[in-house]
């Protein structure tokens, strides 16, 4: 509305114009523009961190960019990346899984003992182990959806149960790779690409990420996963069977953990009940560093892959730089705190 002035009053007429979207965009500070960009493209932040880390550690150590070392980094992050993929599905629904490492280790022990103690052929023992790992994930899903228990409490309980059963079944003894059928440790075999040595487990990991990138981006199931995590009540009112979505997510995560168990046996050339204590934290760390929100509804599986690589690059680079293991853990913890703080900041973006 214009401010009217009487003739000859000497007062100029000033039109009352609204602020256009173009003008609003230009009044944003550089920090606000970065906030908008990161909100629209959550993978950019993790990619920037990964590239910066590679540059820094290549300067710190001349061995960092060698083909041998880069192949080692990829092999080291493969198991955590697969576990983090399953963890991503659950965190996208605003849940969390503290039993990821326990399911993976217990599945590896079951596979190995079924093959060695019961004399079951390797392929069949592997399939049974994958089914049992999937069933463990389904148990988590049932407790969350049927009894309406918080995911944190459910998976904290099953963490203790599966680790205890792991000790009972294994009798705290490691099954050597030489005693198992070769299919059990096949994922640890390598092949050459140029100067790189890549494990078959790493190829399986990359294929899994490609499959779930497509599933979450281009299927109704993927859209329902995001909708459930963003606002479960709104998703239910929109006709999405949120209980089925949650159950499917925990069940699929169990299958991924079991596949991670197979890759773990190849990585260690054995099935050990004494590993995996840090796998839960590492998988959550990879998801958080990859830009997936702990509050659900936002994130990309490719970001999780980048997050797992960040963890691997930092640990490898700090080790090559002669940094003590204790301080390596501090550095990873600091990264997590920074990532969560940035996530909180990004979520406050104004549309």
C-alpha positions in Angstrom: 0.0 0.0 0.0 1.4 3.5 -0.9 1.8 6.3 1.6 -0.5 9.1 0.2 0.8 12.7 0.5 -1.3 15.8 -0.2 -0.4 17.9 -3.2 2.3 20.5 -2.4 3.2 19.0 0.9 6.7 18.2 -0.3 6.5 14.6 0.9 7.5 12.0 -1.6 5.2 9.1 -2.3 6.9 5.8 -1.2 5.5 2.6 -2.6 5.2 -0.3 -0.1 6.8 -3.2 -2.0 7.1 -6.6 -0.6 10.5 -8.3 -0.4 10.9 -10.6 -3.3 12.5 -14.1 -3.1 15.4 -12.8 -5.1 16.0 -10.0 -2.7 15.7 -12.3 0.3 18.3 -14.6 -1.2 20.7 -11.7 -1.6 20.2 -10.7 2.0 21.5 -14.1 3.2 24.9 -14.2 4.8 27.5 -16.5 3.3 27.1 -18.8 6.3 23.3 -19.1 5.6 24.0 -19.9 2.0 26.3 -22.7 3.0 23.6 -23.9 5.4 21.1 -24.0 2.5 23.5 -25.8 0.2 24.4 -28.5 2.8 20.7 -29.0 3.6 19.9 -29.6 -0.1 23.1 -31.7 -0.7 24.0 -33.6 2.6 26.8 -35.5 0.9 28.8 -32.4 0.1 30.0 -31.9 3.7 31.4 -35.5 4.1 33.0 -35.4 0.7 34.8 -32.1 1.6 36.1 -33.7 4.8 37.3 -36.8 3.0 39.1 -34.8 0.3 40.7 -32.5 2.9 41.8 -35.5 5.0 43.4 -37.2 2.0 45.3 -34.1 1.1 46.5 -33.5 4.7 47.6 -37.1 5.2 49.3 -37.3 1.8 51.4 -34.4 2.9 52.1 -35.9 6.4 53.2 -39.3 4.9 54.5 -40.0 1.5 53.3 -43.6 1.8 49.6 -42.6 2.3 48.8 -42.4 -1.4 50.6 -45.6 -2.4 48.5 -48.2 -4.1 49.3 -50.7 -1.4 48.1 -48.4 1.4 45.0 -47.3 -0.3 44.0 -50.9 -1.0 44.6 -51.6 2.7 42.3 -48.7 3.8 39.5 -50.0 1.6 39.9 -53.5 3.0 39.9 -52.2 6.5 36.7 -50.2 6.1 34.7 -52.9 4.3 33.2 -54.7 7.3 32.3 -51.4 9.1 30.8 -50.0 5.9 28.5 -53.0 5.5 27.4 -52.8 9.1 27.0 -49.0 8.7 24.7 -49.6 5.7 22.3 -51.6 7.8 22.7 -49.0 10.6 21.8 -46.3 8.1 18.5 -47.9 7.2 17.5 -48.0 10.9 18.7 -44.4 11.7 16.8 -43.1 8.7 13.6 -44.3 10.6 14.8 -42.4 13.7 16.0 -45.5 15.4 19.4 -46.9 16.4 20.9 -50.4 16.5 23.4 -51.2 19.3 23.4 -54.9 18.4 24.9 -54.6 14.9 28.4 -55.8 16.0 26.9 -58.6 18.2 24.8 -59.9 15.3 27.7 -59.9 12.9 30.1 -61.7 15.3 27.5 -64.2 16.4 26.6 -64.9 12.8 30.2 -65.6 11.9 30.5 -68.0 14.8 27.3 -69.8 13.8 28.4 -70.1 10.2 31.8 -71.5 11.2 30.5 -73.9 13.8 27.7 -75.2 11.5 30.3 -76.0 8.9 33.1 -77.4 11.1 31.2 -79.1 14.0 28.1 -80.3 12.1 29.9 -81.0 8.9 27.4 -79.0 6.8 28.7 -78.1 3.3 30.2 -74.6 3.2 27.6 -73.0 0.9 24.7 -74.4 2.9 26.3 -73.3 6.2 26.8 -69.8 4.8 23.1 -69.6 3.8 22.0 -70.9 7.2 24.1 -68.2 8.8 22.7 -65.5 6.6 19.1 -66.7 7.5 20.0 -66.7 11.3 21.5 -63.2 11.1 18.3 -62.0 9.3 16.2 -63.6 12.1 18.2 -61.8 14.7 17.4 -58.5 13.0 13.7 -59.6 12.7 13.6 -60.2 16.5 14.7 -56.6 17.0 12.0 -55.5 14.6 9.3 -57.4 16.3 10.2 -56.0 19.7 10.2 -52.5 18.3 6.9 -52.8 16.3 4.8 -55.3 18.4 5.8 -54.4 22.0 6.4 -50.7 21.1 9.8 -50.7 22.9 12.3 -48.0 22.2 15.0 -49.1 19.6 17.7 -48.1 22.0 16.4 -50.3 24.8 15.6 -53.2 22.5 19.0 -53.3 20.8 20.9 -52.7 24.1 19.2 -55.9 25.4 19.8 -58.0 22.4 23.4 -56.8 22.3 24.0 -58.5 25.6 21.9 -61.6 24.6 23.7 -62.2 21.3 27.2 -61.6 22.8 26.4 -64.0 25.6 25.1 -66.7 23.2 28.2 -66.1 21.1 30.4 -67.1 24.0 28.3 -70.1 24.8 28.3 -71.5 21.2 31.9 -70.7 20.5 33.1 -71.7 24.0 35.4 -68.6 23.6 37.4 -70.5 21.0 38.4 -69.2 17.5 37.7 -71.3 14.5 40.7 -71.1 12.1 40.1 -70.4 8.4 42.1 -73.6 7.5 39.5 -75.7 9.3 36.5 -74.1 7.5 35.3 -74.6 3.9 37.1 -72.2 1.5 33.8 -70.3 0.7 33.8 -69.0 4.3 37.0 -67.0 3.8 36.6 -66.4 0.1 35.7 -62.7 0.7 39.3 -62.1 1.9 40.8 -63.2 -1.4 42.3 -60.4 -3.5 42.7 -59.6 -7.1 44.8 -56.9 -8.8 43.7 -53.7 -10.6 46.8 -51.9 -11.7 48.9 -51.6 -8.6 45.9 -52.0 -6.3 44.9 -55.2 -4.5 41.2 -55.4 -3.8 39.3 -58.0 -1.8 36.2 -59.7 -3.1 34.6 -58.5 0.2 35.1 -54.9 -0.9 33.4 -55.6 -4.3 30.4 -57.1 -2.4 30.3 -54.0 -0.2 30.2 -51.7 -3.2 27.5 -53.7 -4.9 25.4 -53.6 -1.7 25.7 -49.8 -1.5 24.7 -49.6 -5.2 21.6 -51.8 -4.6 20.4 -49.8 -1.5 21.1 -46.5 -3.1 18.7 -47.5 -5.9 16.2 -49.0 -3.5 16.0 -45.9 -1.3 16.0 -43.5 -4.3 13.7 -45.2 -6.7 11.3 -47.5 -4.9 8.2 -47.0 -2.9 9.8 -48.9 0.0 12.6 -46.3 0.1 10.2 -43.4 0.1 8.3 -45.0 2.9 11.5 -45.4 4.9 12.2 -41.7 4.6 8.6 -40.7 5.4 8.5 -42.9 8.5 11.7 -41.4 9.8 10.7 -37.8 9.1 7.3 -38.0 10.8 5.9 -41.4 11.7 2.4 -40.2 12.6 2.1 -38.2 9.4 3.3 -41.2 7.4 0.7 -43.4 9.1 -2.1 -40.9 8.4 -0.9 -40.9 4.7 -1.6 -44.6 4.5 1.9 -45.9 5.0 2.0 -49.1 7.1 4.8 -47.8 9.3 4.9 -51.0 11.5 5.7 -53.0 8.4 8.3 -50.5 7.2 10.1 -50.6 10.6 10.0 -54.4 10.7 11.4 -54.7 7.2 14.2 -52.2 8.0 15.4 -54.2 11.1 15.1 -57.5 9.2 17.1 -56.2 6.2 19.7 -54.7 8.6 20.1 -58.2 10.1 20.8 -59.7 6.7 23.4 -57.0 6.0 25.0 -57.7 9.4 25.2 -61.4 8.5 26.8 -60.5 5.1 29.2 -58.3 7.1 30.0 -61.5 9.2 31.0 -63.4 6.0 33.2 -60.5 5.0 34.7 -60.4 8.5 35.7 -64.1 8.3 37.5 -63.4 5.1 39.2 -60.4 6.6 40.4 -62.3 9.7 40.8 -65.7 8.0 39.0 -67.0 11.0 35.8 -66.8 13.1 36.7 -65.2 16.4 34.2 -64.6 19.3 36.6 -61.9 20.7 36.2 -59.2 18.1 33.6 -56.6 17.3 33.5 -54.7 20.6 34.0 -51.4 18.7 31.8 -52.3 15.7 28.7 -50.7 17.0 30.3 -47.3 17.7 32.2 -47.4 14.4 29.1 -48.2 12.4 27.2 -45.3 14.0 30.2 -43.0 13.5 30.3 -43.8 9.8 26.6 -43.0 9.5 26.8 -39.7 11.4 30.0 -38.6 9.5 28.2 -39.5 6.3 25.5 -36.8 6.9 22.6 -39.0 8.0 20.6 -37.3 10.7 20.2 -39.1 14.0 16.7 -37.7 14.1 15.6 -39.6 11.0 14.2 -38.8 7.6 17.4 -37.3 6.0 20.6 -38.9 4.7 22.1 -40.9 1.9 23.7 -44.4 1.8 26.5 -43.0 -0.4 27.1 -40.6 2.5 27.6 -43.5 4.8 30.2 -45.0 2.4 32.0 -41.7 2.5 31.7 -41.6 6.3 33.2 -45.1 6.6 36.1 -44.0 4.3 36.6 -40.9 6.5 37.0 -43.2 9.6 39.4 -45.4 7.7 41.5 -42.6 6.2 41.8 -40.8 9.6 42.9 -44.0 11.4 45.3 -45.0 8.7 46.7 -41.5 8.3 47.1 -40.9 12.0 48.9 -44.3 12.3 51.3 -43.4 9.5 51.9 -40.1 11.2 52.9 -41.9 14.4 49.9 -40.8 16.5 49.1 -43.0 19.5 46.0 -45.2 19.2 44.4 -43.4 22.2 44.7 -40.0 20.4 43.3 -41.7 17.2 40.2 -42.5 19.1 40.0 -38.9 20.4 40.2 -37.6 16.9 37.3 -39.8 15.7 35.2 -38.9 18.7 35.8 -35.2 18.0 34.7 -35.7 14.4 31.5 -37.3 15.6 30.7 -34.4 17.9 31.4 -31.9 15.1 29.2 -33.9 12.7 26.3 -34.0 15.1 26.6 -30.3 15.8 26.6 -29.5 12.1 23.6 -31.7 11.6 21.7 -29.8 14.3 22.7 -26.5 12.6 21.6 -27.8 9.1 18.2 -28.9 10.4 17.4 -25.3 11.5 17.6 -24.1 7.9 14.6 -22.0 6.9 12.8 -22.9 3.7 
